[in-house]
């Protein structure tokens, strides 16, 4: 009887640890979701900067901005 009680306690402890790991996994997925959203916003910002670079009237400024964006941000 005491042995079964101890085994049950150990199983409950493992179950609790499993739930805590699942909670951490869920938090990790939520952080990854936020990271993805941030990256998508960054992509939109970079696309806007490229449009600004293309729309700049001064060709020297436009080329300079374009080169800076391409070299520093890896855009094509």
PDB file of N, CA, C, O and CB in Angstrom:
ATOM      1  N   UNK A   1       0.836  -1.203   0.000  1.00  0.00           N
ATOM      2  CA  UNK A   1       0.000   0.000   0.000  1.00  0.00           C
ATOM      3  C   UNK A   1       0.873   1.257   0.000  1.00  0.00           C
ATOM      4  O   UNK A   1       0.669   2.177  -0.792  1.00  0.00           O
ATOM      5  CB  UNK A   1      -0.947   0.004   1.224  1.00  0.00           C
ATOM      6  N   UNK A   2       1.839   1.268   0.901  1.00  0.00           N
ATOM      7  CA  UNK A   2       2.727   2.426   0.976  1.00  0.00           C
ATOM      8  C   UNK A   2       3.549   2.556  -0.307  1.00  0.00           C
ATOM      9  O   UNK A   2       3.809   3.663  -0.778  1.00  0.00           O
ATOM     10  CB  UNK A   2       3.657   2.313   2.200  1.00  0.00           C
ATOM     11  N   UNK A   3       3.952   1.418  -0.863  1.00  0.00           N
ATOM     12  CA  UNK A   3       4.716   1.418  -2.112  1.00  0.00           C
ATOM     13  C   UNK A   3       3.868   1.986  -3.250  1.00  0.00           C
ATOM     14  O   UNK A   3       4.369   2.762  -4.063  1.00  0.00           O
ATOM     15  CB  UNK A   3       5.193  -0.014  -2.459  1.00  0.00           C
ATOM     16  N   UNK A   4       2.602   1.612  -3.314  1.00  0.00           N
ATOM     17  CA  UNK A   4       1.711   2.132  -4.357  1.00  0.00           C
ATOM     18  C   UNK A   4       1.488   3.631  -4.189  1.00  0.00           C
ATOM     19  O   UNK A   4       1.421   4.370  -5.172  1.00  0.00           O
ATOM     20  CB  UNK A   4       0.363   1.393  -4.329  1.00  0.00           C
ATOM     21  N   UNK A   5       1.377   4.066  -2.964  1.00  0.00           N
ATOM     22  CA  UNK A   5       1.203   5.493  -2.689  1.00  0.00           C
ATOM     23  C   UNK A   5       2.439   6.281  -3.145  1.00  0.00           C
ATOM     24  O   UNK A   5       2.320   7.354  -3.736  1.00  0.00           O
ATOM     25  CB  UNK A   5       0.941   5.726  -1.179  1.00  0.00           C
ATOM     26  N   UNK A   6       3.608   5.737  -2.865  1.00  0.00           N
ATOM     27  CA  UNK A   6       4.842   6.377  -3.290  1.00  0.00           C
ATOM     28  C   UNK A   6       4.941   6.418  -4.815  1.00  0.00           C
ATOM     29  O   UNK A   6       5.345   7.433  -5.382  1.00  0.00           O
ATOM     30  CB  UNK A   6       6.048   5.645  -2.700  1.00  0.00           C
ATOM     31  N   UNK A   7       4.578   5.334  -5.473  1.00  0.00           N
ATOM     32  CA  UNK A   7       4.598   5.298  -6.933  1.00  0.00           C
ATOM     33  C   UNK A   7       3.621   6.312  -7.524  1.00  0.00           C
ATOM     34  O   UNK A   7       3.925   6.982  -8.511  1.00  0.00           O
ATOM     35  CB  UNK A   7       4.262   3.891  -7.434  1.00  0.00           C
ATOM     36  N   UNK A   8       2.461   6.413  -6.915  1.00  0.00           N
ATOM     37  CA  UNK A   8       1.474   7.389  -7.374  1.00  0.00           C
ATOM     38  C   UNK A   8       2.008   8.804  -7.214  1.00  0.00           C
ATOM     39  O   UNK A   8       1.842   9.640  -8.102  1.00  0.00           O
ATOM     40  CB  UNK A   8       0.155   7.230  -6.602  1.00  0.00           C
ATOM     41  N   UNK A   9       2.645   9.068  -6.090  1.00  0.00           N
ATOM     42  CA  UNK A   9       3.237  10.385  -5.856  1.00  0.00           C
ATOM     43  C   UNK A   9       4.303  10.695  -6.903  1.00  0.00           C
ATOM     44  O   UNK A   9       4.350  11.805  -7.432  1.00  0.00           O
ATOM     45  CB  UNK A   9       3.842  10.459  -4.446  1.00  0.00           C
ATOM     46  N   UNK A  10       5.153   9.726  -7.202  1.00  0.00           N
ATOM     47  CA  UNK A  10       6.198   9.924  -8.203  1.00  0.00           C
ATOM     48  C   UNK A  10       5.609  10.170  -9.588  1.00  0.00           C
ATOM     49  O   UNK A  10       6.118  10.994 -10.348  1.00  0.00           O
ATOM     50  CB  UNK A  10       7.127   8.717  -8.240  1.00  0.00           C
ATOM     51  N   UNK A  11       4.541   9.455  -9.910  1.00  0.00           N
ATOM     52  CA  UNK A  11       3.877   9.676 -11.197  1.00  0.00           C
ATOM     53  C   UNK A  11       3.251  11.067 -11.265  1.00  0.00           C
ATOM     54  O   UNK A  11       3.304  11.731 -12.300  1.00  0.00           O
ATOM     55  CB  UNK A  11       2.804   8.607 -11.432  1.00  0.00           C
ATOM     56  N   UNK A  12       2.663  11.495 -10.163  1.00  0.00           N
ATOM     57  CA  UNK A  12       2.097  12.847 -10.128  1.00  0.00           C
ATOM     58  C   UNK A  12       3.187  13.903 -10.259  1.00  0.00           C
ATOM     59  O   UNK A  12       2.987  14.929 -10.909  1.00  0.00           O
ATOM     60  CB  UNK A  12       1.311  13.065  -8.829  1.00  0.00           C
ATOM     61  N   UNK A  13       4.327  13.654  -9.649  1.00  0.00           N
ATOM     62  CA  UNK A  13       5.455  14.565  -9.769  1.00  0.00           C
ATOM     63  C   UNK A  13       5.921  14.643 -11.227  1.00  0.00           C
ATOM     64  O   UNK A  13       6.187  15.733 -11.735  1.00  0.00           O
ATOM     65  CB  UNK A  13       6.613  14.115  -8.853  1.00  0.00           C
ATOM     66  N   UNK A  14       6.020  13.507 -11.890  1.00  0.00           N
ATOM     67  CA  UNK A  14       6.406  13.495 -13.302  1.00  0.00           C
ATOM     68  C   UNK A  14       5.365  14.212 -14.160  1.00  0.00           C
ATOM     69  O   UNK A  14       5.709  14.924 -15.103  1.00  0.00           O
ATOM     70  CB  UNK A  14       6.594  12.051 -13.795  1.00  0.00           C
ATOM     71  N   UNK A  15       4.102  14.018 -13.825  1.00  0.00           N
ATOM     72  CA  UNK A  15       3.034  14.689 -14.565  1.00  0.00           C
ATOM     73  C   UNK A  15       3.143  16.209 -14.413  1.00  0.00           C
ATOM     74  O   UNK A  15       2.980  16.951 -15.382  1.00  0.00           O
ATOM     75  CB  UNK A  15       1.653  14.202 -14.080  1.00  0.00           C
ATOM     76  N   UNK A  16       3.415  16.652 -13.213  1.00  0.00           N
ATOM     77  CA  UNK A  16       3.595  18.082 -12.976  1.00  0.00           C
ATOM     78  C   UNK A  16       4.788  18.613 -13.763  1.00  0.00           C
ATOM     79  O   UNK A  16       4.707  19.688 -14.358  1.00  0.00           O
ATOM     80  CB  UNK A  16       3.782  18.358 -11.477  1.00  0.00           C
ATOM     81  N   UNK A  17       5.888  17.874 -13.773  1.00  0.00           N
ATOM     82  CA  UNK A  17       7.061  18.293 -14.531  1.00  0.00           C
ATOM     83  C   UNK A  17       6.747  18.364 -16.029  1.00  0.00           C
ATOM     84  O   UNK A  17       7.219  19.256 -16.734  1.00  0.00           O
ATOM     85  CB  UNK A  17       8.232  17.330 -14.276  1.00  0.00           C
ATOM     86  N   UNK A  18       5.950  17.416 -16.495  1.00  0.00           N
ATOM     87  CA  UNK A  18       5.552  17.415 -17.901  1.00  0.00           C
ATOM     88  C   UNK A  18       4.721  18.653 -18.224  1.00  0.00           C
ATOM     89  O   UNK A  18       4.923  19.281 -19.263  1.00  0.00           O
ATOM     90  CB  UNK A  18       4.762  16.139 -18.238  1.00  0.00           C
ATOM     91  N   UNK A  19       3.795  19.003 -17.346  1.00  0.00           N
ATOM     92  CA  UNK A  19       2.983  20.200 -17.563  1.00  0.00           C
ATOM     93  C   UNK A  19       3.839  21.464 -17.540  1.00  0.00           C
ATOM     94  O   UNK A  19       3.596  22.396 -18.307  1.00  0.00           O
ATOM     95  CB  UNK A  19       1.883  20.295 -16.504  1.00  0.00           C
ATOM     96  N   UNK A  20       4.839  21.496 -16.663  1.00  0.00           N
ATOM     97  CA  UNK A  20       5.721  22.655 -16.618  1.00  0.00           C
ATOM     98  C   UNK A  20       6.538  22.764 -17.905  1.00  0.00           C
ATOM     99  O   UNK A  20       6.757  23.866 -18.407  1.00  0.00           O
ATOM    100  CB  UNK A  20       6.653  22.572 -15.400  1.00  0.00           C
ATOM    101  N   UNK A  21       6.982  21.645 -18.432  1.00  0.00           N
ATOM    102  CA  UNK A  21       7.700  21.655 -19.708  1.00  0.00           C
ATOM    103  C   UNK A  21       6.787  22.101 -20.848  1.00  0.00           C
ATOM    104  O   UNK A  21       7.210  22.840 -21.737  1.00  0.00           O
ATOM    105  CB  UNK A  21       8.277  20.264 -20.009  1.00  0.00           C
ATOM    106  N   UNK A  22       5.543  21.652 -20.819  1.00  0.00           N
ATOM    107  CA  UNK A  22       4.582  22.082 -21.846  1.00  0.00           C
ATOM    108  C   UNK A  22       4.319  23.577 -21.755  1.00  0.00           C
ATOM    109  O   UNK A  22       4.171  24.253 -22.773  1.00  0.00           O
ATOM    110  CB  UNK A  22       3.260  21.309 -21.706  1.00  0.00           C
ATOM    111  N   UNK A  23       4.263  24.088 -20.530  1.00  0.00           N
ATOM    112  CA  UNK A  23       4.085  25.524 -20.345  1.00  0.00           C
ATOM    113  C   UNK A  23       5.273  26.284 -20.937  1.00  0.00           C
ATOM    114  O   UNK A  23       5.085  27.294 -21.615  1.00  0.00           O
ATOM    115  CB  UNK A  23       3.919  25.862 -18.847  1.00  0.00           C
ATOM    116  N   UNK A  24       6.481  25.809 -20.688  1.00  0.00           N
ATOM    117  CA  UNK A  24       7.670  26.447 -21.260  1.00  0.00           C
ATOM    118  C   UNK A  24       7.660  26.367 -22.779  1.00  0.00           C
ATOM    119  O   UNK A  24       8.043  27.317 -23.461  1.00  0.00           O
ATOM    120  CB  UNK A  24       8.943  25.798 -20.711  1.00  0.00           C
ATOM    121  N   UNK A  25       7.225  25.237 -23.300  1.00  0.00           N
ATOM    122  CA  UNK A  25       7.142  25.075 -24.758  1.00  0.00           C
ATOM    123  C   UNK A  25       6.147  26.066 -25.352  1.00  0.00           C
ATOM    124  O   UNK A  25       6.415  26.673 -26.389  1.00  0.00           O
ATOM    125  CB  UNK A  25       6.734  23.632 -25.122  1.00  0.00           C
ATOM    126  N   UNK A  26       5.014  26.227 -24.703  1.00  0.00           N
ATOM    127  CA  UNK A  26       4.020  27.195 -25.167  1.00  0.00           C
ATOM    128  C   UNK A  26       4.583  28.611 -25.127  1.00  0.00           C
ATOM    129  O   UNK A  26       4.370  29.389 -26.057  1.00  0.00           O
ATOM    130  CB  UNK A  26       2.746  27.109 -24.314  1.00  0.00           C
ATOM    131  N   UNK A  27       5.301  28.952 -24.058  1.00  0.00           N
ATOM    132  CA  UNK A  27       5.908  30.281 -23.961  1.00  0.00           C
ATOM    133  C   UNK A  27       6.941  30.479 -25.070  1.00  0.00           C
ATOM    134  O   UNK A  27       7.061  31.569 -25.630  1.00  0.00           O
ATOM    135  CB  UNK A  27       6.565  30.479 -22.576  1.00  0.00           C
ATOM    136  N   UNK A  28       7.676  29.429 -25.379  1.00  0.00           N
ATOM    137  CA  UNK A  28       8.654  29.511 -26.468  1.00  0.00           C
ATOM    138  C   UNK A  28       7.963  29.766 -27.795  1.00  0.00           C
ATOM    139  O   UNK A  28       8.424  30.592 -28.583  1.00  0.00           O
ATOM    140  CB  UNK A  28       9.484  28.224 -26.547  1.00  0.00           C
ATOM    141  N   UNK A  29       6.864  29.070 -28.052  1.00  0.00           N
ATOM    142  CA  UNK A  29       6.121  29.287 -29.292  1.00  0.00           C
ATOM    143  C   UNK A  29       5.558  30.704 -29.360  1.00  0.00           C
ATOM    144  O   UNK A  29       5.546  31.318 -30.426  1.00  0.00           O
ATOM    145  CB  UNK A  29       4.988  28.267 -29.417  1.00  0.00           C
ATOM    146  N   UNK A  30       5.095  31.219 -28.232  1.00  0.00           N
ATOM    147  CA  UNK A  30       4.582  32.587 -28.220  1.00  0.00           C
ATOM    148  C   UNK A  30       5.696  33.594 -28.509  1.00  0.00           C
ATOM    149  O   UNK A  30       5.479  34.581 -29.210  1.00  0.00           O
ATOM    150  CB  UNK A  30       3.925  32.899 -26.868  1.00  0.00           C
ATOM    151  N   UNK A  31       6.893  33.338 -27.962  1.00  0.00           N
ATOM    152  CA  UNK A  31       8.024  34.211 -28.258  1.00  0.00           C
ATOM    153  C   UNK A  31       8.421  34.116 -29.731  1.00  0.00           C
ATOM    154  O   UNK A  31       8.769  35.122 -30.349  1.00  0.00           O
ATOM    155  CB  UNK A  31       9.216  33.856 -27.366  1.00  0.00           C
ATOM    156  N   UNK A  32       8.369  32.921 -30.282  1.00  0.00           N
ATOM    157  CA  UNK A  32       8.671  32.756 -31.710  1.00  0.00           C
ATOM    158  C   UNK A  32       7.646  33.475 -32.572  1.00  0.00           C
ATOM    159  O   UNK A  32       7.986  34.045 -33.609  1.00  0.00           O
ATOM    160  CB  UNK A  32       8.716  31.270 -32.082  1.00  0.00           C
ATOM    161  N   UNK A  33       6.393  33.446 -32.140  1.00  0.00           N
ATOM    162  CA  UNK A  33       5.349  34.169 -32.869  1.00  0.00           C
ATOM    163  C   UNK A  33       5.634  35.675 -32.851  1.00  0.00           C
ATOM    164  O   UNK A  33       5.506  36.351 -33.872  1.00  0.00           O
ATOM    165  CB  UNK A  33       3.955  33.875 -32.256  1.00  0.00           C
ATOM    166  N   UNK A  34       6.022  36.189 -31.679  1.00  0.00           N
ATOM    167  CA  UNK A  34       6.359  37.609 -31.585  1.00  0.00           C
ATOM    168  C   UNK A  34       7.568  37.950 -32.449  1.00  0.00           C
ATOM    169  O   UNK A  34       7.612  39.000 -33.089  1.00  0.00           O
ATOM    170  CB  UNK A  34       6.630  37.995 -30.132  1.00  0.00           C
ATOM    171  N   UNK A  35       8.541  37.054 -32.459  1.00  0.00           N
ATOM    172  CA  UNK A  35       9.726  37.272 -33.301  1.00  0.00           C
ATOM    173  C   UNK A  35       9.347  37.309 -34.768  1.00  0.00           C
ATOM    174  O   UNK A  35       9.833  38.156 -35.518  1.00  0.00           O
ATOM    175  CB  UNK A  35      10.771  36.176 -33.060  1.00  0.00           C
ATOM    176  N   UNK A  36       8.483  36.397 -35.178  1.00  0.00           N
ATOM    177  CA  UNK A  36       8.030  36.386 -36.568  1.00  0.00           C
ATOM    178  C   UNK A  36       7.294  37.673 -36.918  1.00  0.00           C
ATOM    179  O   UNK A  36       7.507  38.244 -37.987  1.00  0.00           O
ATOM    180  CB  UNK A  36       7.126  35.182 -36.825  1.00  0.00           C
ATOM    181  N   UNK A  37       6.434  38.125 -36.021  1.00  0.00           N
ATOM    182  CA  UNK A  37       5.715  39.373 -36.265  1.00  0.00           C
ATOM    183  C   UNK A  37       6.691  40.550 -36.370  1.00  0.00           C
ATOM    184  O   UNK A  37       6.517  41.437 -37.206  1.00  0.00           O
ATOM    185  CB  UNK A  37       4.688  39.629 -35.142  1.00  0.00           C
ATOM    186  N   UNK A  38       7.710  40.547 -35.523  1.00  0.00           N
ATOM    187  CA  UNK A  38       8.717  41.603 -35.566  1.00  0.00           C
ATOM    188  C   UNK A  38       9.472  41.564 -36.884  1.00  0.00           C
ATOM    189  O   UNK A  38       9.729  42.605 -37.488  1.00  0.00           O
ATOM    190  CB  UNK A  38       9.693  41.470 -34.391  1.00  0.00           C
ATOM    191  N   UNK A  39       9.827  40.368 -37.330  1.00  0.00           N
ATOM    192  CA  UNK A  39      10.535  40.232 -38.599  1.00  0.00           C
ATOM    193  C   UNK A  39       9.664  40.682 -39.774  1.00  0.00           C
ATOM    194  O   UNK A  39      10.162  41.287 -40.724  1.00  0.00           O
ATOM    195  CB  UNK A  39      10.982  38.784 -38.802  1.00  0.00           C
ATOM    196  N   UNK A  40       8.373  40.388 -39.708  1.00  0.00           N
ATOM    197  CA  UNK A  40       7.477  40.841 -40.773  1.00  0.00           C
ATOM    198  C   UNK A  40       7.370  42.367 -40.792  1.00  0.00           C
ATOM    199  O   UNK A  40       7.333  42.978 -41.860  1.00  0.00           O
ATOM    200  CB  UNK A  40       6.084  40.217 -40.599  1.00  0.00           C
ATOM    201  N   UNK A  41       7.321  42.974 -39.609  1.00  0.00           N
ATOM    202  CA  UNK A  41       7.299  44.437 -39.551  1.00  0.00           C
ATOM    203  C   UNK A  41       8.604  45.026 -40.074  1.00  0.00           C
ATOM    204  O   UNK A  41       8.605  46.050 -40.758  1.00  0.00           O
ATOM    205  CB  UNK A  41       7.045  44.913 -38.115  1.00  0.00           C
ATOM    206  N   UNK A  42       9.710  44.374 -39.749  1.00  0.00           N
ATOM    207  CA  UNK A  42      11.003  44.824 -40.258  1.00  0.00           C
ATOM    208  C   UNK A  42      11.053  44.712 -41.776  1.00  0.00           C
ATOM    209  O   UNK A  42      11.583  45.593 -42.452  1.00  0.00           O
ATOM    210  CB  UNK A  42      12.142  44.011 -39.629  1.00  0.00           C
ATOM    211  N   UNK A  43      10.507  43.641 -42.300  1.00  0.00           N
ATOM    212  CA  UNK A  43      10.457  43.478 -43.760  1.00  0.00           C
ATOM    213  C   UNK A  43       9.657  44.616 -44.397  1.00  0.00           C
ATOM    214  O   UNK A  43      10.070  45.183 -45.409  1.00  0.00           O
ATOM    215  CB  UNK A  43       9.832  42.109 -44.136  1.00  0.00           C
ATOM    216  N   UNK A  44       8.514  44.943 -43.799  1.00  0.00           N
ATOM    217  CA  UNK A  44       7.702  46.043 -44.326  1.00  0.00           C
ATOM    218  C   UNK A  44       8.466  47.360 -44.273  1.00  0.00           C
ATOM    219  O   UNK A  44       8.407  48.162 -45.205  1.00  0.00           O
ATOM    220  CB  UNK A  44       6.389  46.166 -43.542  1.00  0.00           C
ATOM    221  N   UNK A  45       9.181  47.573 -43.175  1.00  0.00           N
ATOM    222  CA  UNK A  45       9.975  48.794 -43.043  1.00  0.00           C
ATOM    223  C   UNK A  45      11.051  48.856 -44.115  1.00  0.00           C
ATOM    224  O   UNK A  45      11.258  49.901 -44.732  1.00  0.00           O
ATOM    225  CB  UNK A  45      10.611  48.876 -41.651  1.00  0.00           C
ATOM    226  N   UNK A  46      11.729  47.749 -44.334  1.00  0.00           N
ATOM    227  CA  UNK A  46      12.789  47.728 -45.347  1.00  0.00           C
ATOM    228  C   UNK A  46      12.221  47.929 -46.748  1.00  0.00           C
ATOM    229  O   UNK A  46      12.835  48.597 -47.581  1.00  0.00           O
ATOM    230  CB  UNK A  46      13.563  46.407 -45.282  1.00  0.00           C
ATOM    231  N   UNK A  47      11.060  47.357 -47.005  1.00  0.00           N
ATOM    232  CA  UNK A  47      10.426  47.565 -48.311  1.00  0.00           C
ATOM    233  C   UNK A  47      10.064  49.036 -48.492  1.00  0.00           C
ATOM    234  O   UNK A  47      10.203  49.587 -49.584  1.00  0.00           O
ATOM    235  CB  UNK A  47       9.163  46.679 -48.455  1.00  0.00           C
ATOM    236  N   UNK A  48       9.603  49.661 -47.426  1.00  0.00           N
ATOM    237  CA  UNK A  48       9.283  51.086 -47.489  1.00  0.00           C
ATOM    238  C   UNK A  48      10.540  51.903 -47.752  1.00  0.00           C
ATOM    239  O   UNK A  48      10.525  52.835 -48.557  1.00  0.00           O
ATOM    240  CB  UNK A  48       8.611  51.548 -46.186  1.00  0.00           C
ATOM    241  N   UNK A  49      11.631  51.552 -47.070  1.00  0.00           N
ATOM    242  CA  UNK A  49      12.891  52.260 -47.301  1.00  0.00           C
ATOM    243  C   UNK A  49      13.369  52.100 -48.743  1.00  0.00           C
ATOM    244  O   UNK A  49      13.895  53.039 -49.340  1.00  0.00           O
ATOM    245  CB  UNK A  49      13.966  51.754 -46.339  1.00  0.00           C
ATOM    246  N   UNK A  50      13.181  50.914 -49.288  1.00  0.00           N
ATOM    247  CA  UNK A  50      13.569  50.702 -50.694  1.00  0.00           C
ATOM    248  C   UNK A  50      12.704  51.541 -51.629  1.00  0.00           C
ATOM    249  O   UNK A  50      13.202  52.087 -52.613  1.00  0.00           O
ATOM    250  CB  UNK A  50      13.453  49.207 -51.070  1.00  0.00           C
ATOM    251  N   UNK A  51      11.413  51.646 -51.327  1.00  0.00           N
ATOM    252  CA  UNK A  51      10.540  52.485 -52.145  1.00  0.00           C
ATOM    253  C   UNK A  51      10.959  53.957 -52.046  1.00  0.00           C
ATOM    254  O   UNK A  51      10.929  54.687 -53.037  1.00  0.00           O
ATOM    255  CB  UNK A  51       9.067  52.316 -51.709  1.00  0.00           C
ATOM    256  N   UNK A  52      11.350  54.382 -50.841  1.00  0.00           N
ATOM    257  CA  UNK A  52      11.835  55.756 -50.667  1.00  0.00           C
ATOM    258  C   UNK A  52      13.106  55.955 -51.483  1.00  0.00           C
ATOM    259  O   UNK A  52      13.291  56.988 -52.127  1.00  0.00           O
ATOM    260  CB  UNK A  52      12.096  56.069 -49.166  1.00  0.00           C
ATOM    261  N   UNK A  53      13.972  54.957 -51.446  1.00  0.00           N
ATOM    262  CA  UNK A  53      15.226  55.063 -52.212  1.00  0.00           C
ATOM    263  C   UNK A  53      14.936  55.173 -53.706  1.00  0.00           C
ATOM    264  O   UNK A  53      15.598  55.929 -54.415  1.00  0.00           O
ATOM    265  CB  UNK A  53      16.140  53.843 -51.937  1.00  0.00           C
ATOM    266  N   UNK A  54      13.964  54.431 -54.174  1.00  0.00           N
ATOM    267  CA  UNK A  54      13.622  54.477 -55.600  1.00  0.00           C
ATOM    268  C   UNK A  54      12.934  55.792 -55.978  1.00  0.00           C
ATOM    269  O   UNK A  54      13.051  56.263 -57.109  1.00  0.00           O
ATOM    270  CB  UNK A  54      12.717  53.296 -55.961  1.00  0.00           C
ATOM    271  N   UNK A  55      12.222  56.371 -55.021  1.00  0.00           N
ATOM    272  CA  UNK A  55      11.456  57.578 -55.312  1.00  0.00           C
ATOM    273  C   UNK A  55      12.273  58.857 -55.121  1.00  0.00           C
ATOM    274  O   UNK A  55      11.822  59.942 -55.491  1.00  0.00           O
ATOM    275  CB  UNK A  55      10.228  57.624 -54.435  1.00  0.00           C
ATOM    276  N   UNK A  56      13.454  58.737 -54.554  1.00  0.00           N
ATOM    277  CA  UNK A  56      14.273  59.927 -54.318  1.00  0.00           C
ATOM    278  C   UNK A  56      14.625  60.574 -55.654  1.00  0.00           C
ATOM    279  O   UNK A  56      15.021  59.895 -56.601  1.00  0.00           O
ATOM    280  CB  UNK A  56      15.563  59.566 -53.527  1.00  0.00           C
ATOM    281  N   UNK A  57      14.478  61.879 -55.714  1.00  0.00           N
ATOM    282  CA  UNK A  57      14.699  62.565 -56.992  1.00  0.00           C
ATOM    283  C   UNK A  57      16.178  62.725 -57.321  1.00  0.00           C
ATOM    284  O   UNK A  57      16.556  62.678 -58.492  1.00  0.00           O
ATOM    285  CB  UNK A  57      14.038  63.927 -56.969  1.00  0.00           C
ATOM    286  N   UNK A  58      17.010  62.911 -56.322  1.00  0.00           N
ATOM    287  CA  UNK A  58      18.436  63.070 -56.551  1.00  0.00           C
ATOM    288  C   UNK A  58      19.045  61.694 -56.805  1.00  0.00           C
ATOM    289  O   UNK A  58      19.027  60.830 -55.929  1.00  0.00           O
ATOM    290  CB  UNK A  58      19.124  63.775 -55.343  1.00  0.00           C
ATOM    291  N   UNK A  59      19.576  61.498 -57.993  1.00  0.00           N
ATOM    292  CA  UNK A  59      20.067  60.171 -58.369  1.00  0.00           C
ATOM    293  C   UNK A  59      21.253  59.746 -57.513  1.00  0.00           C
ATOM    294  O   UNK A  59      21.395  58.563 -57.202  1.00  0.00           O
ATOM    295  CB  UNK A  59      20.459  60.152 -59.842  1.00  0.00           C
ATOM    296  N   UNK A  60      22.110  60.694 -57.125  1.00  0.00           N
ATOM    297  CA  UNK A  60      23.253  60.344 -56.275  1.00  0.00           C
ATOM    298  C   UNK A  60      22.767  59.860 -54.912  1.00  0.00           C
ATOM    299  O   UNK A  60      23.232  58.833 -54.419  1.00  0.00           O
ATOM    300  CB  UNK A  60      24.202  61.556 -56.107  1.00  0.00           C
ATOM    301  N   UNK A  61      21.826  60.599 -54.294  1.00  0.00           N
ATOM    302  CA  UNK A  61      21.273  60.200 -53.004  1.00  0.00           C
ATOM    303  C   UNK A  61      20.563  58.858 -53.111  1.00  0.00           C
ATOM    304  O   UNK A  61      20.667  58.012 -52.223  1.00  0.00           O
ATOM    305  CB  UNK A  61      20.310  61.268 -52.480  1.00  0.00           C
ATOM    306  N   UNK A  62      19.842  58.678 -54.210  1.00  0.00           N
ATOM    307  CA  UNK A  62      19.105  57.433 -54.405  1.00  0.00           C
ATOM    308  C   UNK A  62      20.070  56.257 -54.466  1.00  0.00           C
ATOM    309  O   UNK A  62      19.850  55.242 -53.806  1.00  0.00           O
ATOM    310  CB  UNK A  62      18.253  57.497 -55.687  1.00  0.00           C
ATOM    311  N   UNK A  63      21.126  56.380 -55.243  1.00  0.00           N
ATOM    312  CA  UNK A  63      22.098  55.294 -55.377  1.00  0.00           C
ATOM    313  C   UNK A  63      22.838  55.041 -54.065  1.00  0.00           C
ATOM    314  O   UNK A  63      23.092  53.893 -53.700  1.00  0.00           O
ATOM    315  CB  UNK A  63      23.100  55.615 -56.487  1.00  0.00           C
ATOM    316  N   UNK A  64      23.176  56.103 -53.372  1.00  0.00           N
ATOM    317  CA  UNK A  64      23.865  55.959 -52.095  1.00  0.00           C
ATOM    318  C   UNK A  64      22.983  55.221 -51.091  1.00  0.00           C
ATOM    319  O   UNK A  64      23.435  54.291 -50.423  1.00  0.00           O
ATOM    320  CB  UNK A  64      24.268  57.336 -51.542  1.00  0.00           C
ATOM    321  N   UNK A  65      21.718  55.644 -50.990  1.00  0.00           N
ATOM    322  CA  UNK A  65      20.795  54.995 -50.079  1.00  0.00           C
ATOM    323  C   UNK A  65      20.584  53.534 -50.472  1.00  0.00           C
ATOM    324  O   UNK A  65      20.531  52.653 -49.614  1.00  0.00           O
ATOM    325  CB  UNK A  65      19.461  55.740 -50.056  1.00  0.00           C
ATOM    326  N   UNK A  66      20.465  53.292 -51.756  1.00  0.00           N
ATOM    327  CA  UNK A  66      20.281  51.930 -52.249  1.00  0.00           C
ATOM    328  C   UNK A  66      21.481  51.050 -51.895  1.00  0.00           C
ATOM    329  O   UNK A  66      21.315  49.914 -51.450  1.00  0.00           O
ATOM    330  CB  UNK A  66      20.062  51.938 -53.766  1.00  0.00           C
ATOM    331  N   UNK A  67      22.673  51.574 -52.094  1.00  0.00           N
ATOM    332  CA  UNK A  67      23.879  50.813 -51.770  1.00  0.00           C
ATOM    333  C   UNK A  67      23.973  50.536 -50.273  1.00  0.00           C
ATOM    334  O   UNK A  67      24.331  49.433 -49.861  1.00  0.00           O
ATOM    335  CB  UNK A  67      25.124  51.565 -52.242  1.00  0.00           C
ATOM    336  N   UNK A  68      23.654  51.531 -49.469  1.00  0.00           N
ATOM    337  CA  UNK A  68      23.694  51.340 -48.013  1.00  0.00           C
ATOM    338  C   UNK A  68      22.718  50.253 -47.576  1.00  0.00           C
ATOM    339  O   UNK A  68      23.048  49.401 -46.751  1.00  0.00           O
ATOM    340  CB  UNK A  68      23.371  52.658 -47.287  1.00  0.00           C
ATOM    341  N   UNK A  69      21.509  50.293 -48.140  1.00  0.00           N
ATOM    342  CA  UNK A  69      20.518  49.289 -47.788  1.00  0.00           C
ATOM    343  C   UNK A  69      20.967  47.901 -48.232  1.00  0.00           C
ATOM    344  O   UNK A  69      20.813  46.924 -47.498  1.00  0.00           O
ATOM    345  CB  UNK A  69      19.167  49.634 -48.412  1.00  0.00           C
ATOM    346  N   UNK A  70      21.518  47.823 -49.423  1.00  0.00           N
ATOM    347  CA  UNK A  70      21.922  46.521 -49.949  1.00  0.00           C
ATOM    348  C   UNK A  70      23.097  45.941 -49.177  1.00  0.00           C
ATOM    349  O   UNK A  70      23.106  44.750 -48.866  1.00  0.00           O
ATOM    350  CB  UNK A  70      22.280  46.636 -51.421  1.00  0.00           C
ATOM    351  N   UNK A  71      24.084  46.763 -48.867  1.00  0.00           N
ATOM    352  CA  UNK A  71      25.274  46.228 -48.198  1.00  0.00           C
ATOM    353  C   UNK A  71      25.032  45.975 -46.712  1.00  0.00           C
ATOM    354  O   UNK A  71      25.460  44.949 -46.183  1.00  0.00           O
ATOM    355  CB  UNK A  71      26.445  47.187 -48.369  1.00  0.00           C
ATOM    356  N   UNK A  72      24.363  46.881 -46.046  1.00  0.00           N
ATOM    357  CA  UNK A  72      24.187  46.742 -44.597  1.00  0.00           C
ATOM    358  C   UNK A  72      23.037  45.827 -44.216  1.00  0.00           C
ATOM    359  O   UNK A  72      23.050  45.242 -43.133  1.00  0.00           O
ATOM    360  CB  UNK A  72      23.967  48.088 -43.981  1.00  0.00           C
ATOM    361  N   UNK A  73      22.059  45.692 -45.072  1.00  0.00           N
ATOM    362  CA  UNK A  73      20.885  44.898 -44.716  1.00  0.00           C
ATOM    363  C   UNK A  73      20.731  43.669 -45.591  1.00  0.00           C
ATOM    364  O   UNK A  73      19.788  42.898 -45.414  1.00  0.00           O
ATOM    365  CB  UNK A  73      19.641  45.741 -44.810  1.00  0.00           C
ATOM    366  N   UNK A  74      21.639  43.476 -46.526  1.00  0.00           N
ATOM    367  CA  UNK A  74      21.608  42.280 -47.363  1.00  0.00           C
ATOM    368  C   UNK A  74      20.452  42.237 -48.331  1.00  0.00           C
ATOM    369  O   UNK A  74      19.982  41.158 -48.691  1.00  0.00           O
ATOM    370  CB  UNK A  74      21.562  41.078 -46.509  1.00  0.00           C
ATOM    371  N   UNK A  75      19.986  43.400 -48.759  1.00  0.00           N
ATOM    372  CA  UNK A  75      18.872  43.433 -49.709  1.00  0.00           C
ATOM    373  C   UNK A  75      19.400  43.403 -51.131  1.00  0.00           C
ATOM    374  O   UNK A  75      20.547  43.761 -51.398  1.00  0.00           O
ATOM    375  CB  UNK A  75      17.998  44.684 -49.488  1.00  0.00           C
ATOM    376  N   UNK A  76      18.540  42.971 -52.031  1.00  0.00           N
ATOM    377  CA  UNK A  76      18.935  42.924 -53.445  1.00  0.00           C
ATOM    378  C   UNK A  76      18.081  43.901 -54.238  1.00  0.00           C
ATOM    379  O   UNK A  76      18.247  44.022 -55.452  1.00  0.00           O
ATOM    380  CB  UNK A  76      18.794  41.483 -54.020  1.00  0.00           C
TER     381      UNK A  76
END
